[in-house]
Amino acid sequence: MSLAERTRAAARERPFLLDALRAGVVNYSAAARFLAVDGEDDAVATALRRYADELPAVERTERDARVTMQRRVGLVEAPDPDALLRLGDVGVAPDGQLTAIAAEGDVGAGDLGAVSRRLAAEEIGVEAAAAVDGRLTVVVEGSDAIDALRTVEAAVAAMPDASDRN
């Protein structure tokens, strides 16, 4: 495998680096040292530069999505079929100490990672999450509700164009 192929493979193993390459905000020398690909750092940095040139740029457009909050939900076993979220024998239903934050509209499963990373950056824990085309929901502690709502709103507003999801 060539140095360029090893560099691309190492970059693909780190989605955050791909996002940064696509956004054009990478210090290539630092990224080369971070990746620790077997080869000269300058050569790895050059391979990253060339790879970035081939990746589609991040396109920013306004998203049409509405973010709402539902307080007093909880995690339950054997949820009702109409539960807010369900995965196997666990679900999110009314009557609890948690809060559900939902974005509806131009969002989908590909956006859940970006929302989760933003919440993690704000040190807001996620108890449950799910997304399908048109709806994305995260469940957080009730005490984090307002901060989580603002964070999800900001994450949705900052997301790349829906057709540009990787």
Z-matrix of the N, CA and C atoms (Angstrom, degrees):
N
C 1 1.448
C 2 1.537 1 107.80
N 3 1.315 2 115.82 1 134.77
C 4 1.468 3 120.65 2 -178.11
C 5 1.531 4 111.10 3 -74.06
N 6 1.313 5 116.38 4 166.08
C 7 1.459 6 121.51 5 177.14
C 8 1.529 7 110.18 6 -59.59
N 9 1.319 8 116.97 7 -42.58
C 10 1.470 9 120.53 8 179.37
C 11 1.529 10 110.56 9 -61.50
N 12 1.329 11 117.65 10 -42.78
C 13 1.467 12 120.99 11 179.57
C 14 1.528 13 111.05 12 -66.01
N 15 1.328 14 117.28 13 -41.35
C 16 1.468 15 120.71 14 177.98
C 17 1.530 16 110.67 15 -64.62
N 18 1.314 17 116.24 16 -39.12
C 19 1.463 18 120.56 17 179.72
C 20 1.526 19 110.34 18 -65.37
N 21 1.318 20 117.33 19 -45.44
C 22 1.472 21 120.79 20 179.39
C 23 1.524 22 110.81 21 -62.83
N 24 1.327 23 116.00 22 -42.23
C 25 1.468 24 119.69 23 179.26
C 26 1.528 25 110.45 24 -62.25
N 27 1.320 26 116.91 25 -43.04
C 28 1.466 27 120.64 26 179.28
C 29 1.528 28 110.49 27 -64.23
N 30 1.321 29 117.41 28 -39.44
C 31 1.469 30 120.93 29 178.68
C 32 1.527 31 110.80 30 -66.58
N 33 1.334 32 117.57 31 -40.91
C 34 1.469 33 120.96 32 179.71
C 35 1.520 34 111.88 33 -64.58
N 36 1.330 35 117.86 34 -25.31
C 37 1.466 36 121.16 35 177.89
C 38 1.523 37 111.79 36 -73.55
N 39 1.320 38 116.86 37 -9.43
C 40 1.464 39 122.32 38 -178.22
C 41 1.523 40 109.20 39 -128.10
N 42 1.347 41 116.96 40 85.71
C 43 1.471 42 120.39 41 -176.49
C 44 1.521 43 114.31 42 -53.74
N 45 1.325 44 117.76 43 -32.02
C 46 1.465 45 119.31 44 178.95
C 47 1.523 46 110.69 45 -62.07
N 48 1.322 47 116.87 46 -34.41
C 49 1.460 48 120.44 47 179.16
C 50 1.531 49 110.43 48 -71.02
N 51 1.323 50 116.73 49 -38.65
C 52 1.478 51 119.18 50 175.79
C 53 1.522 52 110.52 51 -60.81
N 54 1.336 53 116.18 52 -43.25
C 55 1.469 54 119.61 53 177.73
C 56 1.524 55 110.65 54 -59.20
N 57 1.327 56 116.70 55 -43.81
C 58 1.463 57 121.03 56 -179.59
C 59 1.527 58 111.46 57 -66.97
N 60 1.333 59 116.93 58 -39.54
C 61 1.466 60 120.15 59 176.80
C 62 1.524 61 110.21 60 -61.48
N 63 1.329 62 116.52 61 -44.42
C 64 1.468 63 120.91 62 -179.52
C 65 1.521 64 111.65 63 -65.33
N 66 1.333 65 116.47 64 -32.81
C 67 1.466 66 121.12 65 -179.53
C 68 1.521 67 112.36 66 -82.69
N 69 1.336 68 117.08 67 -11.65
C 70 1.458 69 120.50 68 179.12
C 71 1.515 70 114.11 69 74.06
N 72 1.333 71 117.06 70 32.60
C 73 1.464 72 120.09 71 -176.20
C 74 1.532 73 112.51 72 -119.97
N 75 1.320 74 116.39 73 29.54
C 76 1.459 75 120.42 74 -175.54
C 77 1.518 76 111.47 75 -100.19
N 78 1.311 77 115.89 76 137.20
C 79 1.454 78 122.50 77 166.03
C 80 1.530 79 103.81 78 -88.23
N 81 1.318 80 116.82 79 103.91
C 82 1.461 81 121.15 80 -171.80
C 83 1.522 82 113.22 81 -62.71
N 84 1.298 83 117.74 82 -36.29
C 85 1.470 84 120.40 83 178.70
C 86 1.523 85 110.53 84 -65.52
N 87 1.313 86 117.17 85 -44.60
C 88 1.462 87 120.82 86 178.76
C 89 1.527 88 110.57 87 -65.72
N 90 1.327 89 116.83 88 -40.95
C 91 1.465 90 120.33 89 178.72
C 92 1.527 91 110.56 90 -63.82
N 93 1.319 92 117.34 91 -39.28
C 94 1.466 93 120.83 92 178.63
C 95 1.528 94 110.58 93 -62.56
N 96 1.321 95 116.94 94 -42.79
C 97 1.468 96 119.83 95 177.96
C 98 1.530 97 110.41 96 -65.44
N 99 1.316 98 116.61 97 -40.27
C 100 1.466 99 121.37 98 -179.78
C 101 1.526 100 111.08 99 -62.56
N 102 1.323 101 116.77 100 -43.09
C 103 1.469 102 120.44 101 -177.55
C 104 1.524 103 112.57 102 -67.79
N 105 1.315 104 117.22 103 -29.07
C 106 1.470 105 122.11 104 179.12
C 107 1.531 106 111.89 105 53.01
N 108 1.331 107 115.94 106 42.76
C 109 1.465 108 121.17 107 174.70
C 110 1.523 109 107.33 108 -73.07
N 111 1.309 110 116.70 109 140.13
C 112 1.470 111 120.80 110 179.99
C 113 1.526 112 109.08 111 -65.09
N 114 1.317 113 116.23 112 109.49
C 115 1.461 114 123.01 113 -178.33
C 116 1.515 115 109.27 114 153.30
N 117 1.324 116 115.93 115 173.15
C 118 1.461 117 121.01 116 178.89
C 119 1.527 118 110.11 117 -66.79
N 120 1.327 119 116.56 118 136.94
C 121 1.466 120 120.69 119 -179.69
C 122 1.527 121 111.99 120 -57.11
N 123 1.332 122 117.75 121 -38.72
C 124 1.467 123 120.34 122 179.56
C 125 1.529 124 111.06 123 -63.41
N 126 1.321 125 116.92 124 -39.03
C 127 1.461 126 120.67 125 179.28
C 128 1.529 127 110.73 126 -68.88
N 129 1.323 128 116.84 127 -39.00
C 130 1.470 129 120.80 128 177.32
C 131 1.529 130 109.38 129 -65.66
N 132 1.323 131 117.87 130 -42.14
C 133 1.464 132 121.43 131 178.17
C 134 1.530 133 110.50 132 -60.69
N 135 1.320 134 117.08 133 -40.76
C 136 1.466 135 121.09 134 177.52
C 137 1.524 136 110.54 135 -64.15
N 138 1.330 137 116.60 136 -42.15
C 139 1.470 138 120.51 137 178.15
C 140 1.527 139 110.61 138 -62.78
N 141 1.319 140 117.31 139 -39.00
C 142 1.468 141 120.77 140 176.90
C 143 1.524 142 111.23 141 -64.92
N 144 1.322 143 116.87 142 -42.06
C 145 1.468 144 121.63 143 178.86
C 146 1.531 145 110.17 144 -59.17
N 147 1.319 146 115.81 145 -46.59
C 148 1.473 147 120.55 146 179.78
C 149 1.521 148 111.18 147 -65.09
N 150 1.329 149 116.65 148 -40.02
C 151 1.461 150 120.93 149 178.10
C 152 1.527 151 110.01 150 -62.87
N 153 1.323 152 116.87 151 -44.34
C 154 1.463 153 121.12 152 179.44
C 155 1.523 154 111.53 153 -59.95
N 156 1.310 155 117.19 154 -36.48
C 157 1.466 156 121.34 155 179.08
C 158 1.523 157 111.84 156 -64.46
N 159 1.323 158 117.00 157 -26.75
C 160 1.467 159 121.37 158 -178.53
C 161 1.524 160 113.14 159 -87.98
N 162 1.333 161 116.97 160 -19.67
C 163 1.461 162 120.88 161 -178.23
C 164 1.525 163 110.33 162 -77.12
N 165 1.340 164 116.70 163 146.67
C 166 1.467 165 118.19 164 176.13
C 167 1.526 166 110.49 165 -67.21
N 168 1.303 167 115.87 166 137.34
C 169 1.463 168 120.72 167 179.23
C 170 1.523 169 109.76 168 -68.97
N 171 1.317 170 116.31 169 153.92
C 172 1.458 171 121.43 170 175.66
C 173 1.517 172 108.19 171 -73.61
N 174 1.316 173 115.80 172 126.41
C 175 1.467 174 121.21 173 177.82
C 176 1.525 175 108.47 174 -105.37
N 177 1.300 176 116.78 175 131.03
C 178 1.464 177 121.30 176 179.15
C 179 1.524 178 109.73 177 -106.08
N 180 1.310 179 115.68 178 125.44
C 181 1.460 180 121.49 179 172.29
C 182 1.524 181 107.35 180 -139.82
N 183 1.323 182 116.17 181 162.46
C 184 1.454 183 118.93 182 178.65
C 185 1.515 184 109.84 183 -70.49
N 186 1.315 185 115.39 184 139.96
C 187 1.458 186 122.13 185 175.76
C 188 1.516 187 108.43 186 -98.97
N 189 1.297 188 115.52 187 142.08
C 190 1.455 189 120.47 188 174.59
C 191 1.523 190 107.12 189 -100.75
N 192 1.327 191 115.78 190 88.85
C 193 1.460 192 121.16 191 -179.31
C 194 1.523 193 108.97 192 -142.23
N 195 1.299 194 115.37 193 140.37
C 196 1.463 195 122.03 194 178.99
C 197 1.516 196 108.33 195 -109.58
N 198 1.332 197 116.80 196 132.35
C 199 1.461 198 121.90 197 -179.17
C 200 1.520 199 108.49 198 -107.82
N 201 1.346 200 115.59 199 129.35
C 202 1.457 201 121.47 200 -179.59
C 203 1.528 202 109.98 201 -129.33
N 204 1.319 203 114.85 202 168.11
C 205 1.458 204 121.08 203 -178.05
C 206 1.527 205 109.04 204 -131.93
N 207 1.335 206 116.34 205 137.03
C 208 1.464 207 121.34 206 174.07
C 209 1.521 208 108.17 207 -125.55
N 210 1.320 209 115.38 208 113.55
C 211 1.470 210 120.79 209 -178.70
C 212 1.522 211 110.77 210 -83.43
N 213 1.319 212 113.97 211 167.47
C 214 1.460 213 123.56 212 175.12
C 215 1.526 214 113.50 213 57.43
N 216 1.332 215 114.67 214 56.90
C 217 1.458 216 120.09 215 171.24
C 218 1.526 217 107.58 216 -116.62
N 219 1.310 218 116.40 217 164.76
C 220 1.456 219 119.92 218 -179.46
C 221 1.508 220 111.25 219 -149.04
N 222 1.322 221 115.52 220 163.66
C 223 1.454 222 121.80 221 175.71
C 224 1.527 223 107.51 222 -84.59
N 225 1.319 224 116.48 223 131.56
C 226 1.464 225 121.29 224 -177.57
C 227 1.519 226 110.03 225 -133.06
N 228 1.332 227 115.35 226 151.81
C 229 1.458 228 120.34 227 173.03
C 230 1.517 229 108.02 228 -91.80
N 231 1.325 230 116.52 229 150.50
C 232 1.462 231 123.07 230 -178.58
C 233 1.524 232 110.26 231 51.13
N 234 1.333 233 117.31 232 60.91
C 235 1.471 234 120.01 233 -175.10
C 236 1.525 235 112.61 234 -68.69
N 237 1.296 236 113.20 235 155.64
C 238 1.452 237 122.30 236 173.23
C 239 1.527 238 108.66 237 -60.35
N 240 1.322 239 118.89 238 146.82
C 241 1.477 240 119.76 239 178.38
C 242 1.525 241 113.96 240 -57.92
N 243 1.317 242 117.15 241 -22.25
C 244 1.467 243 120.84 242 179.90
C 245 1.532 244 112.61 243 -94.89
N 246 1.324 245 117.23 244 15.40
C 247 1.471 246 120.47 245 -179.84
C 248 1.521 247 110.37 246 -59.11
N 249 1.320 248 114.92 247 153.68
C 250 1.462 249 121.91 248 179.60
C 251 1.523 250 111.36 249 -56.67
N 252 1.322 251 116.55 250 -47.49
C 253 1.465 252 124.05 251 175.74
C 254 1.515 253 107.23 252 -135.30
N 255 1.341 254 115.88 253 150.01
C 256 1.466 255 120.27 254 174.62
C 257 1.506 256 109.04 255 -146.12
N 258 1.326 257 115.27 256 138.98
C 259 1.446 258 121.44 257 172.09
C 260 1.518 259 106.29 258 -145.19
N 261 1.289 260 116.27 259 107.40
C 262 1.457 261 120.03 260 -176.18
C 263 1.506 262 110.90 261 61.10
N 264 1.326 263 116.04 262 -125.58
C 265 1.463 264 121.59 263 -176.70
C 266 1.515 265 113.89 264 -93.54
N 267 1.327 266 118.17 265 10.29
C 268 1.459 267 121.64 266 -179.67
C 269 1.520 268 108.53 267 -121.65
N 270 1.323 269 115.16 268 144.10
C 271 1.453 270 119.07 269 179.29
C 272 1.511 271 111.84 270 -151.59
N 273 1.309 272 114.73 271 177.72
C 274 1.460 273 122.48 272 176.64
C 275 1.519 274 106.26 273 -118.34
N 276 1.325 275 114.81 274 124.22
C 277 1.456 276 120.32 275 -176.24
C 278 1.521 277 109.53 276 -140.18
N 279 1.339 278 117.33 277 164.67
C 280 1.468 279 120.17 278 177.09
C 281 1.525 280 111.18 279 -57.89
N 282 1.321 281 115.67 280 155.92
C 283 1.458 282 124.30 281 176.45
C 284 1.522 283 111.92 282 87.94
N 285 1.316 284 115.05 283 80.18
C 286 1.451 285 120.69 284 176.88
C 287 1.515 286 110.53 285 -174.38
N 288 1.319 287 116.09 286 -172.37
C 289 1.466 288 122.27 287 -177.15
C 290 1.530 289 112.71 288 -102.68
N 291 1.317 290 117.28 289 5.14
C 292 1.461 291 121.58 290 -176.06
C 293 1.524 292 110.60 291 -98.24
N 294 1.324 293 115.38 292 171.72
C 295 1.465 294 121.63 293 178.14
C 296 1.523 295 108.73 294 -132.01
N 297 1.316 296 116.35 295 135.85
C 298 1.463 297 122.23 296 176.58
C 299 1.521 298 108.75 297 -100.42
N 300 1.333 299 115.90 298 130.86
C 301 1.464 300 122.58 299 175.19
C 302 1.518 301 106.09 300 -113.00
N 303 1.325 302 116.66 301 123.00
C 304 1.461 303 121.05 302 -177.17
C 305 1.521 304 110.42 303 -121.91
N 306 1.327 305 115.25 304 137.98
C 307 1.460 306 121.75 305 171.24
C 308 1.522 307 105.98 306 -112.78
N 309 1.306 308 116.19 307 126.75
C 310 1.465 309 121.20 308 -179.93
C 311 1.515 310 109.65 309 -123.69
N 312 1.317 311 115.29 310 139.36
C 313 1.460 312 121.03 311 -179.96
C 314 1.505 313 110.05 312 129.08
N 315 1.324 314 115.70 313 -124.99
C 316 1.461 315 121.96 314 -175.28
C 317 1.531 316 110.91 315 -85.50
N 318 1.325 317 116.26 316 62.37
C 319 1.463 318 123.43 317 176.94
C 320 1.518 319 108.10 318 -137.89
N 321 1.314 320 115.92 319 162.92
C 322 1.452 321 119.24 320 178.16
C 323 1.508 322 111.97 321 -160.82
N 324 1.315 323 115.11 322 -172.41
C 325 1.463 324 121.42 323 -176.72
C 326 1.527 325 111.65 324 -59.05
N 327 1.322 326 117.55 325 -34.03
C 328 1.462 327 121.00 326 179.84
C 329 1.515 328 114.04 327 -66.00
N 330 1.318 329 116.95 328 -14.62
C 331 1.462 330 121.33 329 -178.83
C 332 1.526 331 113.41 330 -92.83
N 333 1.331 332 117.13 331 -10.70
C 334 1.461 333 120.44 332 -176.05
C 335 1.529 334 112.04 333 -61.63
N 336 1.322 335 117.22 334 -37.60
C 337 1.466 336 120.29 335 179.25
C 338 1.518 337 112.00 336 -61.99
N 339 1.335 338 116.48 337 -44.21
C 340 1.467 339 120.08 338 -179.73
C 341 1.526 340 110.93 339 -63.21
N 342 1.320 341 116.76 340 -42.31
C 343 1.466 342 120.10 341 179.07
C 344 1.528 343 109.85 342 -65.39
N 345 1.316 344 117.50 343 -43.71
C 346 1.466 345 121.64 344 -179.86
C 347 1.525 346 111.45 345 -62.32
N 348 1.346 347 116.76 346 -41.75
C 349 1.465 348 119.87 347 178.75
C 350 1.526 349 111.54 348 -64.58
N 351 1.325 350 116.97 349 -38.86
C 352 1.469 351 120.07 350 178.93
C 353 1.526 352 110.21 351 -65.82
N 354 1.331 353 117.20 352 -42.32
C 355 1.459 354 120.16 353 178.07
C 356 1.530 355 110.57 354 -63.90
N 357 1.317 356 117.06 355 -41.47
C 358 1.468 357 120.61 356 178.38
C 359 1.530 358 110.41 357 -62.72
N 360 1.332 359 116.97 358 -39.73
C 361 1.465 360 120.54 359 179.00
C 362 1.523 361 111.33 360 -62.76
N 363 1.321 362 116.58 361 -29.73
C 364 1.473 363 121.36 362 177.89
C 365 1.525 364 111.48 363 -90.18
N 366 1.338 365 116.06 364 5.29
C 367 1.471 366 122.76 365 -179.20
C 368 1.518 367 112.28 366 58.99
N 369 1.336 368 115.14 367 40.54
C 370 1.459 369 122.34 368 175.53
C 371 1.525 370 107.10 369 -106.91
N 372 1.320 371 116.19 370 116.57
C 373 1.459 372 121.33 371 -179.14
C 374 1.525 373 111.64 372 -74.34
N 375 1.319 374 115.88 373 143.75
C 376 1.460 375 121.93 374 178.02
C 377 1.525 376 107.81 375 -108.26
N 378 1.320 377 116.37 376 123.16
C 379 1.466 378 122.15 377 -179.81
C 380 1.522 379 111.99 378 -86.46
N 381 1.327 380 116.98 379 -30.77
C 382 1.464 381 122.67 380 178.98
C 383 1.520 382 107.56 381 -159.77
N 384 1.332 383 116.04 382 155.05
C 385 1.463 384 119.95 383 178.90
C 386 1.517 385 109.12 384 -157.88
N 387 1.324 386 115.02 385 150.86
C 388 1.457 387 120.67 386 175.83
C 389 1.523 388 107.96 387 -158.83
N 390 1.329 389 115.25 388 155.75
C 391 1.460 390 119.83 389 177.44
C 392 1.515 391 109.60 390 -154.57
N 393 1.295 392 114.92 391 142.02
C 394 1.459 393 124.12 392 170.21
C 395 1.516 394 105.17 393 -139.65
N 396 1.316 395 116.96 394 166.28
C 397 1.460 396 118.24 395 -180.00
C 398 1.526 397 110.14 396 -54.53
N 399 1.313 398 114.51 397 123.22
C 400 1.459 399 121.07 398 177.42
C 401 1.513 400 115.17 399 97.83
N 402 1.326 401 118.41 400 -11.73
C 403 1.473 402 119.61 401 -179.26
C 404 1.520 403 110.02 402 -152.46
N 405 1.313 404 114.32 403 136.45
C 406 1.458 405 122.51 404 177.59
C 407 1.524 406 106.06 405 -136.41
N 408 1.336 407 117.05 406 129.32
C 409 1.455 408 120.88 407 -177.84
C 410 1.522 409 110.04 408 -132.76
N 411 1.321 410 116.07 409 135.06
C 412 1.461 411 122.08 410 172.03
C 413 1.522 412 107.30 411 -125.09
N 414 1.331 413 115.78 412 146.86
C 415 1.464 414 121.66 413 179.34
C 416 1.527 415 107.52 414 -117.18
N 417 1.332 416 115.09 415 128.27
C 418 1.465 417 121.56 416 -176.07
C 419 1.524 418 109.61 417 -130.06
N 420 1.342 419 115.75 418 167.83
C 421 1.464 420 120.85 419 173.69
C 422 1.528 421 108.79 420 -59.47
N 423 1.311 422 116.24 421 144.82
C 424 1.461 423 120.94 422 179.79
C 425 1.509 424 113.39 423 -57.23
N 426 1.336 425 116.90 424 -34.37
C 427 1.469 426 120.25 425 -179.03
C 428 1.529 427 112.58 426 -69.29
N 429 1.340 428 117.27 427 -17.58
C 430 1.465 429 121.80 428 179.11
C 431 1.531 430 112.70 429 -98.56
N 432 1.325 431 117.56 430 5.11
C 433 1.459 432 121.72 431 -169.96
C 434 1.526 433 114.16 432 -55.78
N 435 1.310 434 117.80 433 -53.07
C 436 1.472 435 120.51 434 -175.94
C 437 1.520 436 111.12 435 -65.12
N 438 1.333 437 116.79 436 -44.88
C 439 1.467 438 120.00 437 178.32
C 440 1.530 439 110.41 438 -63.17
N 441 1.321 440 117.45 439 -39.68
C 442 1.469 441 120.91 440 178.86
C 443 1.530 442 110.75 441 -65.57
N 444 1.316 443 117.22 442 -41.01
C 445 1.466 444 120.92 443 178.15
C 446 1.524 445 110.07 444 -59.30
N 447 1.308 446 117.31 445 -49.13
C 448 1.471 447 121.46 446 179.81
C 449 1.528 448 111.18 447 -62.78
N 450 1.334 449 116.32 448 -39.14
C 451 1.457 450 120.45 449 -179.31
C 452 1.520 451 111.26 450 -67.40
N 453 1.316 452 117.34 451 -43.07
C 454 1.472 453 120.26 452 178.14
C 455 1.524 454 109.89 453 -65.19
N 456 1.321 455 118.06 454 -41.41
C 457 1.468 456 120.51 455 176.57
C 458 1.526 457 110.43 456 -58.17
N 459 1.320 458 116.88 457 -46.08
C 460 1.467 459 120.97 458 -179.50
C 461 1.527 460 111.07 459 -66.32
N 462 1.320 461 117.62 460 -38.99
C 463 1.463 462 121.07 461 179.73
C 464 1.516 463 110.78 462 -64.50
N 465 1.314 464 117.14 463 -44.04
C 466 1.467 465 121.02 464 179.33
C 467 1.524 466 110.16 465 -63.80
N 468 1.321 467 116.86 466 -41.77
C 469 1.467 468 120.46 467 -179.71
C 470 1.522 469 111.98 468 -65.50
N 471 1.329 470 117.89 469 -29.72
C 472 1.467 471 121.67 470 -176.17
C 473 1.522 472 113.58 471 -92.86
N 474 1.329 473 117.99 472 -3.70
C 475 1.459 474 120.50 473 -176.73
C 476 1.523 475 111.40 474 -69.40
N 477 1.340 476 115.71 475 147.76
C 478 1.462 477 118.93 476 173.97
C 479 1.518 478 110.65 477 -63.71
N 480 1.297 479 115.31 478 167.93
C 481 1.453 480 122.88 479 177.01
C 482 1.529 481 109.26 480 -50.31
N 483 1.324 482 117.65 481 139.36
C 484 1.467 483 121.79 482 -177.94
C 485 1.511 484 112.42 483 -57.18
N 486 1.318 485 118.59 484 -31.34
C 487 1.466 486 120.55 485 179.80
C 488 1.531 487 111.68 486 -76.24
N 489 1.344 488 117.11 487 -7.06
C 490 1.460 489 122.66 488 -175.56
C 491 1.524 490 112.54 489 -102.88
N 492 1.334 491 117.90 490 8.74
C 493 1.470 492 120.58 491 -178.52
C 494 1.513 493 109.39 492 -63.54
N 495 1.359 494 114.98 493 138.22
C 496 1.466 495 117.88 494 177.67
C 497 1.490 496 110.76 495 -111.21
